[in-house]
Amino acid sequence: MGVLPLSENGTHVLPSPMDIVIRGGSIEAIRPAGEAPPGGDTVDVSGTLAVPGFINGHHHSHENFHKGRYDRLPLELWMNYVRPTKPLPLTPDDVYLRTLVGACQALLSGTTCIVDDFNASPVLDRDHLEAALAAYDDIGIRALLGPTLFDVPFHESVPFVHEECSPETLASLAPSKVTPAADYLRLVESLSVTRHPRDNRVGVLLAPSAPQRCSDSLLGEVRALADRTGLPVIIHVQETRLQAASAWHQRGKTLFQHLDDLGFLARGTSLIHAVWLTPDDIARIAASGASVQHNPNSNLKLGSGLMPMRALLDAGVNVSLGTDGCGSLESTDMLRVVANTALIHKLRGDDYRHWVGAEEALEAATLGGARALGMEQQLGRITTGMRADLVLYRLDATAFTPLNDPLRQLVFGESGSGIHSVWVEGERVVADGKLTRLDQHEVSRRIDQAMQRLKPAIEAAEEMTETLRPAYERIWSRCQALPLAPDTISARFDK
């Protein structure tokens, strides 16, 4: 192929062009360009930079029809808009198209693997789940999908909700019919036989929503199932100050301490967001081998704060990166996430020698993502034996001209316009800026048609959510006054 590949340890780009030999979806060999005569199908990609595809460790495809509708809202006021009390009247085809929205942008901006925390509540519809899996099958991206698991209704996990909402409002928030969490668990366990991510490009994982939305017994069942099957686990933990303060107020300990006390923390488990942490939390996470799943752009958009990435890395905690859902951020573009990771963490700490750099941001988006899923022997590096999930960037693109340091120029300068091609499992799924398996313009046309039909239902749901705003704003204000654990590392500027 004659590319300049990222080194195996991800710290620099190799100086001489190399040929990458792919067989059976994996990298068979990496050797100096032209060292051996080509065999089989060859693609001339000279003048390109090869890096492992980004691993988007956190996405909510169920938010994709809400793209661009909300701004200047903290998570607790925003959440009811994307999880309306009355579910939208979706068909399986709507879910299929909705899933493609994020997958298209992901591939076209250099992501080869996406983790989808998929809302399938309150009533499980197997056809909807299969439609989402089919979308990922068809477009060619690697995906891990987990139906969101919880047995505490979302509104019941909100502090002071019974004091601030009328009995009538509380009754309206409670769904009339709910599929038991046990049914979701059985479904994921059954799918793990044919959809385990170790052996399948499109697989499943376990996605308990958050400790405050899961009973201790459900968390125990999730841990047991993960240990039995080897499935990865993702769970939201202390994304906002409200969540951190209310946990301390209600439990007298952080949610990280609670999970550790339950024996839930383990390798292959990703703690999503983890914005508000204490030094003790960091030590517990490091000792357990769990990962922290960082979503800087979403945390900025919702005002959740800046997690202490340097402290986590220094403690030996693996950090992965993700975009979060398009209802909060509008985008599955991991290039923006990688750039912001290497930028905003320079606001924490006065010792510039310890600022997070481009190399660490890129590692978090590649090998860090693979480690978080327990798949570091398959993904995240360019070396023999790894799955051939690669992105090639044109070195004559403006971001790389003049060429001084390809790695830094990729992290800080590339917008996606310089992508030459994207390969997943050894298949070229993006070529010359276009999807190879699907017509993206036809996909957009069908999505627009679905959106026109669904728009009245979305607007009606938003009107219902507006009636809840006064009560939720009072709750939010009350929680702002609650104290945090005394040694919590601040994640926000006060002024």
Beta strands, then each sheet from edge to edge (+ up, - down):
strand 1: 4-5
strand 2: 18-23
strand 3: 26-32
strand 4: 48-52
strand 5: 54-59
strand 6: 111-118
strand 7: 142-149
strand 8: 202-204
strand 9: 207-208
strand 10: 233-237
strand 11: 269-273
strand 12: 291-294
strand 13: 318-321
strand 14: 390-394
strand 15: 419-424
strand 16: 427-431
strand 17: 434-435
sheet 1: 1+ 4+ 14- 15+ 16- 17+
sheet 2: 2+ 3-
sheet 3: 5+ 6+ 7+ 8+
sheet 4: 5+ 6+ 7+ 9+
sheet 5: 10+ 11+ 12+ 13+
end
